[in-house]
């Protein structure tokens, strides 16, 4: 327990009995944990960033392959069209 937690606990004991003070402290700890989890869900963590960068790079490579492949097919079709038409 930190010094601040101890001070808050002592204040609660003055106002409430020990059992009630523990319940109030547990409530605040639970609320703080819930808030932390909510914020954690909102922000990207390092693993999420790495995964996102990998997916972007994979999408770039796939896009380049499609563009080059389409260009080659168009080139071959234009050569075939000139020969047979």
PyMOL commands that set and color helices and strands:
alter all, ss='L'
color gray80, all
select helices_A, chain A and resi 3-15+18-42+46-84
alter helices_A, ss='H'
color red, helices_A
deselect
rebuild
show_as cartoon
